[in-house]
Amino acid sequence: MQQHVLRFWETKFPFIRPTKRAGGRRFYRPQDIELLMGVKTLLYDRGYTIRGVQKLFKDEGQKAILSTGNEPAGSYVTEQGVVPEEPMADDAAQARKSMFDFSEDIEGLQAKMLSQETRESFLNIAKALEEAQEHLGRHIGRTGGRGQPRGKFS
């Protein structure tokens, strides 16, 4: 974690208090590190806000911050507490599968349309190049290829 993040968290969370050494250097004990990792998990991985973590600490204490990785299997931690995972209904699972199949079909159609548009663009470019070559060929034929008009002694 970066130093400025630690200093900010020290101002927001009263339970983060490292001991200070000579010269004002901070020393984080193993308990401090566990608290910091719990706060980091709650903020970055679980989507808590700073106020949410503060409320969790106020309501449930330090134990709630430290137990961020010890929830029962098949459950989620939210700002409202530990919520058990609910199995997805068969209809919902089927709808989700259909949605992904539909999106793949759309991507395939877009690829085909893009290839048709690309083909037409290449044909237009090729036609323009042929016209430019014809024009340039006529110009080179008149000038002898050197940009100078052809004469008797060229």
N, CA and C atoms as an extended XYZ file, in Angstrom:
462
Properties=species:S:1:pos:R:3:atomname:S:1:resname:S:1:resid:I:1 pbc="F F F"
N         0.835       -1.175        0.000 N   MET     1
C         0.000        0.000        0.000 CA  MET     1
C         0.886        1.247        0.000 C   MET     1
N         0.415        2.264       -0.612 N   GLN     2
C         1.214        3.479       -0.683 CA  GLN     2
C         1.074        4.281        0.603 C   GLN     2
N         2.111        5.050        0.876 N   GLN     3
C         2.191        5.800        2.126 CA  GLN     3
C         1.032        6.783        2.288 C   GLN     3
N         0.670        7.475        1.222 N   HIS     4
C        -0.399        8.469        1.353 CA  HIS     4
C        -1.744        7.817        1.668 C   HIS     4
N        -1.948        6.580        1.198 N   VAL     5
C        -3.183        5.862        1.502 CA  VAL     5
C        -3.221        5.515        2.987 C   VAL     5
N        -2.095        5.037        3.506 N   LEU     6
C        -2.023        4.707        4.933 CA  LEU     6
C        -2.294        5.934        5.801 C   LEU     6
N        -1.702        7.061        5.427 N   ARG     7
C        -1.896        8.288        6.227 CA  ARG     7
C        -3.370        8.724        6.173 C   ARG     7
N        -3.979        8.608        5.007 N   PHE     8
C        -5.391        8.983        4.870 CA  PHE     8
C        -6.259        8.072        5.725 C   PHE     8
N        -5.997        6.766        5.662 N   TRP     9
C        -6.781        5.827        6.452 CA  TRP     9
C        -6.611        6.083        7.948 C   TRP     9
N        -5.418        6.502        8.356 N   GLU    10
C        -5.199        6.827        9.771 CA  GLU    10
C        -6.108        7.967       10.215 C   GLU    10
N        -6.417        8.902        9.305 N   THR    11
C        -7.311       10.009        9.664 CA  THR    11
C        -8.772        9.576        9.673 C   THR    11
N        -9.128        8.556        8.865 N   LYS    12
C       -10.518        8.139        8.738 CA  LYS    12
C       -10.912        7.021        9.701 C   LYS    12
N        -9.976        6.180       10.079 N   PHE    13
C       -10.283        5.026       10.913 CA  PHE    13
C        -9.501        5.129       12.224 C   PHE    13
N       -10.202        5.357       13.335 N   PRO    14
C        -9.514        5.538       14.619 CA  PRO    14
C        -8.819        4.266       15.099 C   PRO    14
N        -9.192        3.117       14.591 N   PHE    15
C        -8.578        1.868       15.032 CA  PHE    15
C        -7.230        1.607       14.362 C   PHE    15
N        -6.857        2.407       13.370 N   ILE    16
C        -5.538        2.270       12.748 CA  ILE    16
C        -4.613        3.276       13.426 C   ILE    16
N        -3.817        2.791       14.378 N   ARG    17
C        -2.894        3.646       15.126 CA  ARG    17
C        -1.554        2.939       15.269 C   ARG    17
N        -0.650        3.131       14.310 N   PRO    18
C         0.671        2.507       14.451 CA  PRO    18
C         1.462        3.204       15.558 C   PRO    18
N         2.406        2.481       16.139 N   THR    19
C         3.273        3.117       17.136 CA  THR    19
C         4.289        3.962       16.391 C   THR    19
N         4.677        5.054       17.013 N   LYS    20
C         5.643        5.952       16.363 CA  LYS    20
C         7.000        5.781       17.015 C   LYS    20
N         8.008        5.711       16.186 N   ARG    21
C         9.387        5.559       16.629 CA  ARG    21
C        10.068        6.920       16.616 C   ARG    21
N        11.341        6.905       16.878 N   ALA    22
C        12.118        8.145       16.884 CA  ALA    22
C        12.027        8.824       15.521 C   ALA    22
N        11.905       10.120       15.525 N   GLY    23
C        11.829       10.878       14.283 CA  GLY    23
C        10.447       10.809       13.646 C   GLY    23
N         9.456       10.286       14.376 N   GLY    24
C         8.098       10.235       13.854 CA  GLY    24
C         7.845        9.090       12.901 C   GLY    24
N         8.791        8.149       12.785 N   ARG    25
C         8.593        7.005       11.889 CA  ARG    25
C         7.528        6.090       12.469 C   ARG    25
N         6.682        5.580       11.613 N   ARG    26
C         5.590        4.713       12.059 CA  ARG    26
C         6.018        3.252       12.001 C   ARG    26
N         5.596        2.506       13.009 N   PHE    27
C         5.872        1.079       13.073 CA  PHE    27
C         4.547        0.345       13.154 C   PHE    27
N         4.273       -0.481       12.147 N   TYR    28
C         3.019       -1.230       12.096 CA  TYR    28
C         3.260       -2.622       12.670 C   TYR    28
N         2.549       -2.942       13.725 N   ARG    29
C         2.623       -4.262       14.342 CA  ARG    29
C         1.816       -5.249       13.491 C   ARG    29
N         1.986       -6.546       13.721 N   PRO    30
C         1.217       -7.533       12.947 CA  PRO    30
C        -0.301       -7.313       13.054 C   PRO    30
N        -0.791       -6.897       14.244 N   GLN    31
C        -2.221       -6.639       14.398 CA  GLN    31
C        -2.657       -5.467       13.514 C   GLN    31
N        -1.792       -4.456       13.414 N   ASP    32
C        -2.085       -3.305       12.552 CA  ASP    32
C        -2.168       -3.737       11.089 C   ASP    32
N        -1.240       -4.613       10.702 N   ILE    33
C        -1.222       -5.095        9.313 CA  ILE    33
C        -2.512       -5.865        9.012 C   ILE    33
N        -2.958       -6.714        9.963 N   GLU    34
C        -4.197       -7.467        9.753 CA  GLU    34
C        -5.389       -6.522        9.597 C   GLU    34
N        -5.431       -5.475       10.416 N   LEU    35
C        -6.521       -4.495       10.292 CA  LEU    35
C        -6.466       -3.791        8.942 C   LEU    35
N        -5.270       -3.390        8.535 N   LEU    36
C        -5.124       -2.706        7.250 CA  LEU    36
C        -5.558       -3.609        6.095 C   LEU    36
N        -5.181       -4.875        6.149 N   MET    37
C        -5.581       -5.796        5.083 CA  MET    37
C        -7.099       -6.000        5.083 C   MET    37
N        -7.708       -6.029        6.281 N   GLY    38
C        -9.159       -6.136        6.361 CA  GLY    38
C        -9.851       -4.924        5.763 C   GLY    38
N        -9.337       -3.739        6.078 N   VAL    39
C        -9.907       -2.501        5.529 CA  VAL    39
C        -9.735       -2.486        4.012 C   VAL    39
N        -8.558       -2.885        3.555 N   LYS    40
C        -8.305       -2.912        2.111 CA  LYS    40
C        -9.282       -3.865        1.409 C   LYS    40
N        -9.504       -5.035        1.998 N   THR    41
C       -10.438       -6.002        1.415 CA  THR    41
C       -11.846       -5.429        1.358 C   THR    41
N       -12.264       -4.812        2.450 N   LEU    42
C       -13.613       -4.249        2.480 CA  LEU    42
C       -13.789       -3.136        1.460 C   LEU    42
N       -12.794       -2.249        1.350 N   LEU    43
C       -12.906       -1.102        0.451 CA  LEU    43
C       -12.740       -1.494       -1.011 C   LEU    43
N       -11.697       -2.252       -1.308 N   TYR    44
C       -11.369       -2.519       -2.706 CA  TYR    44
C       -12.077       -3.740       -3.273 C   TYR    44
N       -12.202       -4.805       -2.478 N   ASP    45
C       -12.758       -6.041       -3.017 CA  ASP    45
C       -14.261       -6.172       -2.776 C   ASP    45
N       -14.723       -5.684       -1.647 N   ARG    46
C       -16.125       -5.888       -1.279 CA  ARG    46
C       -17.005       -4.694       -1.599 C   ARG    46
N       -16.418       -3.587       -2.018 N   GLY    47
C       -17.215       -2.439       -2.436 CA  GLY    47
C       -17.747       -1.568       -1.306 C   GLY    47
N       -17.181       -1.701       -0.120 N   TYR    48
C       -17.610       -0.840        0.980 CA  TYR    48
C       -17.148        0.589        0.736 C   TYR    48
N       -17.884        1.534        1.314 N   THR    49
C       -17.438        2.918        1.335 CA  THR    49
C       -16.682        3.137        2.639 C   THR    49
N       -16.011        4.270        2.739 N   ILE    50
C       -15.309        4.588        3.987 CA  ILE    50
C       -16.316        4.654        5.129 C   ILE    50
N       -17.445        5.285        4.888 N   ARG    51
C       -18.486        5.350        5.928 CA  ARG    51
C       -19.005        3.966        6.284 C   ARG    51
N       -19.101        3.096        5.299 N   GLY    52
C       -19.556        1.732        5.554 CA  GLY    52
C       -18.613        0.983        6.479 C   GLY    52
N       -17.302        1.129        6.248 N   VAL    53
C       -16.313        0.485        7.119 CA  VAL    53
C       -16.369        1.112        8.506 C   VAL    53
N       -16.510        2.436        8.574 N   GLN    54
C       -16.622        3.100        9.879 CA  GLN    54
C       -17.844        2.589       10.638 C   GLN    54
N       -18.973        2.435        9.944 N   LYS    55
C       -20.202        1.954       10.584 CA  LYS    55
C       -20.029        0.509       11.038 C   LYS    55
N       -19.405       -0.315       10.213 N   LEU    56
C       -19.155       -1.705       10.578 CA  LEU    56
C       -18.315       -1.778       11.845 C   LEU    56
N       -17.287       -0.946       11.928 N   PHE    57
C       -16.435       -0.933       13.118 CA  PHE    57
C       -17.226       -0.456       14.331 C   PHE    57
N       -18.032        0.573       14.141 N   LYS    58
C       -18.816        1.125       15.257 CA  LYS    58
C       -19.831        0.106       15.762 C   LYS    58
N       -20.509       -0.595       14.827 N   ASP    59
C       -21.559       -1.542       15.206 CA  ASP    59
C       -21.007       -2.871       15.724 C   ASP    59
N       -19.982       -3.394       15.050 N   GLU    60
C       -19.535       -4.748       15.369 CA  GLU    60
C       -18.117       -4.825       15.921 C   GLU    60
N       -17.396       -3.726       15.889 N   GLY    61
C       -16.060       -3.704       16.473 CA  GLY    61
C       -14.967       -4.218       15.549 C   GLY    61
N       -13.790       -4.318       16.151 N   GLN    62
C       -12.588       -4.693       15.417 CA  GLN    62
C       -12.686       -6.108       14.865 C   GLN    62
N       -13.420       -6.957       15.517 N   LYS    63
C       -13.570       -8.343       15.096 CA  LYS    63
C       -14.174       -8.431       13.688 C   LYS    63
N       -15.107       -7.537       13.368 N   ALA    64
C       -15.747       -7.542       12.047 CA  ALA    64
C       -14.752       -7.175       10.950 C   ALA    64
N       -13.815       -6.299       11.258 N   ILE    65
C       -12.806       -5.902       10.268 CA  ILE    65
C       -11.831       -7.049       10.041 C   ILE    65
N       -11.458       -7.719       11.123 N   LEU    66
C       -10.480       -8.803       11.028 CA  LEU    66
C       -11.051      -10.055       10.380 C   LEU    66
N       -12.353      -10.258       10.428 N   SER    67
C       -12.948      -11.500        9.927 CA  SER    67
C       -13.400      -11.393        8.480 C   SER    67
N       -12.814      -10.512        7.700 N   THR    68
C       -13.282      -10.324        6.319 CA  THR    68
C       -13.036      -11.530        5.438 C   THR    68
N       -12.134      -12.426        5.818 N   GLY    69
C       -11.891      -13.605        4.995 CA  GLY    69
C       -12.445      -14.867        5.600 C   GLY    69
N       -13.154      -14.792        6.735 N   ASN    70
C       -13.596      -15.983        7.450 CA  ASN    70
C       -15.091      -16.215        7.371 C   ASN    70
N       -15.767      -15.729        6.343 N   GLU    71
C       -17.198      -15.910        6.229 CA  GLU    71
C       -17.485      -17.348        5.817 C   GLU    71
N       -18.660      -17.838        6.128 N   PRO    72
C       -19.012      -19.190        5.703 CA  PRO    72
C       -18.986      -19.296        4.178 C   PRO    72
N       -18.654      -20.488        3.691 N   ALA    73
C       -18.633      -20.700        2.239 CA  ALA    73
C       -20.036      -20.476        1.690 C   ALA    73
N       -20.113      -19.910        0.508 N   GLY    74
C       -21.412      -19.672       -0.112 CA  GLY    74
C       -22.131      -18.472        0.456 C   GLY    74
N       -21.381      -17.480        0.940 N   SER    75
C       -22.007      -16.264        1.456 CA  SER    75
C       -21.215      -15.056        0.986 C   SER    75
N       -21.857      -13.898        1.060 N   TYR    76
C       -21.240      -12.649        0.653 CA  TYR    76
C       -21.301      -11.674        1.820 C   TYR    76
N       -20.270      -10.823        1.922 N   VAL    77
C       -20.294       -9.789        2.944 CA  VAL    77
C       -20.728       -8.498        2.268 C   VAL    77
N       -21.766       -7.879        2.801 N   THR    78
C       -22.240       -6.606        2.291 CA  THR    78
C       -22.255       -5.613        3.433 C   THR    78
N       -22.590       -4.375        3.144 N   GLU    79
C       -22.672       -3.392        4.217 CA  GLU    79
C       -23.825       -3.703        5.165 C   GLU    79
N       -24.746       -4.551        4.751 N   GLN    80
C       -25.849       -4.959        5.619 CA  GLN    80
C       -25.481       -6.182        6.448 C   GLN    80
N       -24.332       -6.783        6.214 N   GLY    81
C       -23.883       -7.960        6.957 CA  GLY    81
C       -23.608       -9.118        6.021 C   GLY    81
N       -23.478      -10.327        6.607 N   VAL    82
C       -23.212      -11.520        5.820 CA  VAL    82
C       -24.533      -12.019        5.239 C   VAL    82
N       -24.540      -12.206        3.912 N   VAL    83
C       -25.749      -12.634        3.212 CA  VAL    83
C       -25.453      -13.978        2.565 C   VAL    83
N       -26.293      -14.998        2.795 N   PRO    84
C       -26.041      -16.301        2.166 CA  PRO    84
C       -26.280      -16.232        0.663 C   PRO    84
N       -25.493      -17.006       -0.054 N   GLU    85
C       -25.653      -17.072       -1.505 CA  GLU    85
C       -26.909      -17.870       -1.820 C   GLU    85
N       -27.707      -17.354       -2.721 N   GLU    86
C       -28.917      -18.051       -3.134 CA  GLU    86
C       -28.656      -18.712       -4.472 C   GLU    86
N       -29.080      -19.977       -4.598 N   PRO    87
C       -28.859      -20.641       -5.885 CA  PRO    87
C       -29.673      -19.969       -6.990 C   PRO    87
N       -29.100      -19.939       -8.173 N   MET    88
C       -29.773      -19.312       -9.302 CA  MET    88
C       -30.846      -20.254       -9.836 C   MET    88
N       -31.993      -19.726      -10.063 N   ALA    89
C       -33.095      -20.532      -10.593 CA  ALA    89
C       -32.750      -21.005      -11.998 C   ALA    89
N       -33.327      -22.146      -12.384 N   ASP    90
C       -33.061      -22.692      -13.719 CA  ASP    90
C       -33.478      -21.720      -14.810 C   ASP    90
N       -34.595      -21.040      -14.612 N   ASP    91
C       -35.066      -20.076      -15.606 CA  ASP    91
C       -34.074      -18.935      -15.757 C   ASP    91
N       -33.545      -18.467      -14.633 N   ALA    92
C       -32.581      -17.365      -14.682 CA  ALA    92
C       -31.295      -17.818      -15.350 C   ALA    92
N       -30.856      -19.032      -15.048 N   ALA    93
C       -29.637      -19.554      -15.671 CA  ALA    93
C       -29.830      -19.697      -17.178 C   ALA    93
N       -31.001      -20.190      -17.585 N   GLN    94
C       -31.293      -20.339      -19.012 CA  GLN    94
C       -31.347      -18.975      -19.700 C   GLN    94
N       -31.974      -18.004      -19.036 N   ALA    95
C       -32.053      -16.655      -19.607 CA  ALA    95
C       -30.662      -16.067      -19.770 C   ALA    95
N       -29.791      -16.299      -18.789 N   ARG    96
C       -28.424      -15.783      -18.865 CA  ARG    96
C       -27.679      -16.426      -20.038 C   ARG    96
N       -27.832      -17.745      -20.206 N   LYS    97
C       -27.193      -18.447      -21.316 CA  LYS    97
C       -27.703      -17.910      -22.651 C   LYS    97
N       -29.022      -17.715      -22.761 N   SER    98
C       -29.610      -17.191      -23.994 CA  SER    98
C       -29.071      -15.802      -24.310 C   SER    98
N       -28.893      -14.993      -23.263 N   MET    99
C       -28.380      -13.644      -23.460 CA  MET    99
C       -26.972      -13.688      -24.049 C   MET    99
N       -26.128      -14.605      -23.534 N   PHE   100
C       -24.767      -14.706      -24.055 CA  PHE   100
C       -24.764      -15.241      -25.480 C   PHE   100
N       -25.642      -16.208      -25.777 N   ASP   101
C       -25.739      -16.730      -27.137 CA  ASP   101
C       -26.155      -15.625      -28.098 C   ASP   101
N       -27.122      -14.798      -27.691 N   PHE   102
C       -27.592      -13.698      -28.519 CA  PHE   102
C       -26.469      -12.703      -28.793 C   PHE   102
N       -25.680      -12.389      -27.740 N   SER   103
C       -24.603      -11.416      -27.932 CA  SER   103
C       -23.543      -11.956      -28.878 C   SER   103
N       -23.286      -13.278      -28.825 N   GLU   104
C       -22.322      -13.869      -29.760 CA  GLU   104
C       -22.842      -13.781      -31.192 C   GLU   104
N       -24.166      -14.009      -31.398 N   ASP   105
C       -24.751      -13.900      -32.730 CA  ASP   105
C       -24.605      -12.487      -33.274 C   ASP   105
N       -24.847      -11.497      -32.436 N   ILE   106
C       -24.716      -10.096      -32.852 CA  ILE   106
C       -23.277       -9.794      -33.247 C   ILE   106
N       -22.315      -10.292      -32.448 N   GLU   107
C       -20.903      -10.049      -32.765 CA  GLU   107
C       -20.544      -10.673      -34.110 C   GLU   107
N       -21.076      -11.868      -34.399 N   GLY   108
C       -20.816      -12.518      -35.683 CA  GLY   108
C       -21.368      -11.716      -36.851 C   GLY   108
N       -22.594      -11.199      -36.689 N   LEU   109
C       -23.196      -10.363      -37.732 CA  LEU   109
C       -22.397       -9.084      -37.945 C   LEU   109
N       -21.956       -8.482      -36.854 N   GLN   110
C       -21.168       -7.259      -36.980 CA  GLN   110
C       -19.864       -7.537      -37.715 C   GLN   110
N       -19.243       -8.682      -37.449 N   ALA   111
C       -18.001       -9.037      -38.136 CA  ALA   111
C       -18.246       -9.208      -39.624 C   ALA   111
N       -19.369       -9.861      -40.008 N   LYS   112
C       -19.685      -10.035      -41.420 CA  LYS   112
C       -19.952       -8.697      -42.093 C   LYS   112
N       -20.699       -7.828      -41.403 N   MET   113
C       -20.992       -6.513      -41.966 CA  MET   113
C       -19.702       -5.717      -42.126 C   MET   113
N       -18.849       -5.808      -41.150 N   LEU   114
C       -17.594       -5.088      -41.212 CA  LEU   114
C       -16.764       -5.596      -42.382 C   LEU   114
N       -16.730       -6.909      -42.576 N   SER   115
C       -15.937       -7.446      -43.670 CA  SER   115
C       -16.508       -7.008      -45.021 C   SER   115
N       -17.827       -6.911      -45.141 N   GLN   116
C       -18.436       -6.432      -46.387 CA  GLN   116
C       -18.087       -4.960      -46.605 C   GLN   116
N       -18.197       -4.169      -45.546 N   GLU   117
C       -17.834       -2.754      -45.657 CA  GLU   117
C       -16.357       -2.604      -45.999 C   GLU   117
N       -15.516       -3.403      -45.370 N   THR   118
C       -14.081       -3.349      -45.635 CA  THR   118
C       -13.791       -3.728      -47.077 C   THR   118
N       -14.470       -4.769      -47.578 N   ARG   119
C       -14.290       -5.208      -48.970 CA  ARG   119
C       -14.650       -4.081      -49.935 C   ARG   119
N       -15.783       -3.431      -49.675 N   GLU   120
C       -16.191       -2.329      -50.541 CA  GLU   120
C       -15.189       -1.181      -50.480 C   GLU   120
N       -14.667       -0.907      -49.317 N   SER   121
C       -13.672        0.163      -49.175 CA  SER   121
C       -12.411       -0.168      -49.962 C   SER   121
N       -11.963       -1.425      -49.866 N   PHE   122
C       -10.773       -1.829      -50.609 CA  PHE   122
C       -10.994       -1.746      -52.115 C   PHE   122
N       -12.182       -2.116      -52.559 N   LEU   123
C       -12.476       -2.020      -53.991 CA  LEU   123
C       -12.460       -0.566      -54.447 C   LEU   123
N       -13.010        0.332      -53.654 N   ASN   124
C       -12.978        1.760      -54.007 CA  ASN   124
C       -11.546        2.286      -54.037 C   ASN   124
N       -10.733        1.852      -53.088 N   ILE   125
C        -9.326        2.285      -53.068 CA  ILE   125
C        -8.596        1.751      -54.305 C   ILE   125
N        -8.828        0.471      -54.644 N   ALA   126
C        -8.172       -0.124      -55.815 CA  ALA   126
C        -8.570        0.619      -57.091 C   ALA   126
N        -9.836        0.967      -57.206 N   LYS   127
C       -10.302        1.698      -58.387 CA  LYS   127
C        -9.624        3.064      -58.471 C   LYS   127
N        -9.507        3.742      -57.330 N   ALA   128
C        -8.849        5.051      -57.317 CA  ALA   128
C        -7.373        4.925      -57.677 C   ALA   128
N        -6.712        3.864      -57.210 N   LEU   129
C        -5.304        3.647      -57.561 CA  LEU   129
C        -5.127        3.387      -59.059 C   LEU   129
N        -6.022        2.590      -59.637 N   GLU   130
C        -5.948        2.337      -61.078 CA  GLU   130
C        -6.102        3.626      -61.870 C   GLU   130
N        -7.044        4.453      -61.461 N   GLU   131
C        -7.241        5.723      -62.149 CA  GLU   131
C        -6.012        6.610      -61.998 C   GLU   131
N        -5.415        6.607      -60.829 N   ALA   132
C        -4.211        7.418      -60.615 CA  ALA   132
C        -3.059        6.895      -61.460 C   ALA   132
N        -2.931        5.552      -61.559 N   GLN   133
C        -1.864        4.983      -62.385 CA  GLN   133
C        -2.041        5.353      -63.845 C   GLN   133
N        -3.268        5.297      -64.337 N   GLU   134
C        -3.526        5.669      -65.722 CA  GLU   134
C        -3.136        7.114      -65.972 C   GLU   134
N        -3.553        7.984      -65.053 N   HIS   135
C        -3.238        9.394      -65.199 CA  HIS   135
C        -1.723        9.604      -65.135 C   HIS   135
N        -1.074        8.950      -64.191 N   LEU   136
C         0.374        9.091      -64.041 CA  LEU   136
C         1.092        8.505      -65.249 C   LEU   136
N         0.586        7.360      -65.748 N   GLY   137
C         1.206        6.732      -66.922 CA  GLY   137
C         1.136        7.647      -68.131 C   GLY   137
N         0.011        8.323      -68.306 N   ARG   138
C        -0.103        9.267      -69.407 CA  ARG   138
C         0.859       10.415      -69.216 C   ARG   138
N         0.995       10.865      -67.964 N   HIS   139
C         1.899       11.977      -67.668 CA  HIS   139
C         3.345       11.566      -67.903 C   HIS   139
N         3.721       10.354      -67.501 N   ILE   140
C         5.092        9.876      -67.702 CA  ILE   140
C         5.363        9.676      -69.180 C   ILE   140
N         4.377        9.179      -69.912 N   GLY   141
C         4.540        8.975      -71.354 CA  GLY   141
C         4.810       10.278      -72.071 C   GLY   141
N         4.233       11.390      -71.630 N   ARG   142
C         4.455       12.681      -72.265 CA  ARG   142
C         5.787       13.288      -71.886 C   ARG   142
N         6.273       12.961      -70.660 N   THR   143
C         7.470       13.643      -70.177 CA  THR   143
C         8.707       12.788      -70.262 C   THR   143
N         8.604       11.533      -70.636 N   GLY   144
C         9.778       10.684      -70.717 CA  GLY   144
C        10.178       10.128      -69.369 C   GLY   144
N         9.380       10.279      -68.376 N   GLY   145
C         9.665        9.687      -67.087 CA  GLY   145
C        10.540       10.523      -66.190 C   GLY   145
N        11.024       11.679      -66.663 N   ARG   146
C        11.915       12.495      -65.852 CA  ARG   146
C        11.292       13.823      -65.459 C   ARG   146
N        10.066       14.017      -65.803 N   GLY   147
C         9.415       15.273      -65.486 CA  GLY   147
C         9.713       16.360      -66.498 C   GLY   147
N        10.604       16.053      -67.493 N   GLN   148
C        10.945       17.022      -68.535 CA  GLN   148
C        10.209       16.621      -69.821 C   GLN   148
N         9.736       17.584      -70.594 N   PRO   149
C         9.103       17.222      -71.868 CA  PRO   149
C        10.104       16.500      -72.783 C   PRO   149
N         9.583       15.530      -73.532 N   ARG   150
C        10.461       14.784      -74.424 CA  ARG   150
C        10.842       15.649      -75.617 C   ARG   150
N        12.052       15.524      -75.953 N   GLY   151
C        12.531       16.275      -77.120 CA  GLY   151
C        13.440       15.412      -77.956 C   GLY   151
N        14.135       16.006      -78.884 N   LYS   152
C        15.029       15.282      -79.757 CA  LYS   152
C        16.192       14.668      -79.011 C   LYS   152
N        16.762       15.377      -78.062 N   PHE   153
C        18.007       14.946      -77.430 CA  PHE   153
C        17.810       14.416      -76.010 C   PHE   153
N        16.639       13.956      -75.652 N   SER   154
C        16.458       13.514      -74.268 CA  SER   154
C        16.821       12.068      -74.075 C   SER   154
